Amino acid sequence: MPRGQSEQADIAVQFSDKEMKVLADHVASLPGEIQTVQRSRIK
């Protein structure tokens, strides 16, 4: 697993499958589109 994803895995493991489904449904219901932002624009 690449280094950048290890933190995501640590966060995701704290949620049950049911909680992850609730979070995914919530994000899916938000207006707008999800876009990828280049890392240099985040810093």
C-alpha positions in Angstrom: 0.0 0.0 0.0 1.5 3.4 -0.9 2.3 5.7 2.0 -0.5 8.2 1.2 -3.1 5.5 1.5 -2.0 4.2 4.9 -3.6 7.1 6.7 -6.8 6.6 4.8 -6.9 2.9 5.9 -6.3 3.9 9.5 -9.3 6.3 9.4 -11.6 3.9 7.4 -10.9 0.9 9.8 -12.7 2.7 12.7 -16.0 2.6 10.8 -18.3 -0.4 10.5 -19.6 -1.4 7.0 -23.0 0.1 8.0 -21.4 3.4 9.0 -19.3 3.5 5.8 -22.6 3.0 3.8 -24.2 5.9 5.6 -21.2 8.1 4.9 -21.1 7.1 1.2 -24.8 7.8 0.9 -24.4 11.2 2.5 -21.5 12.1 0.2 -23.5 10.9 -2.8 -26.4 13.1 -1.9 -24.4 16.3 -1.7 -24.9 18.7 -4.6 -22.2 19.3 -7.2 -19.5 17.1 -8.6 -16.5 15.6 -6.9 -13.2 16.8 -8.5 -9.7 15.8 -8.2 -7.5 18.7 -7.0 -3.8 18.6 -7.8 -1.7 18.3 -4.6 0.2 21.5 -5.4 -3.0 23.4 -5.2 -3.8 22.0 -1.7 -0.7 23.1 0.0 
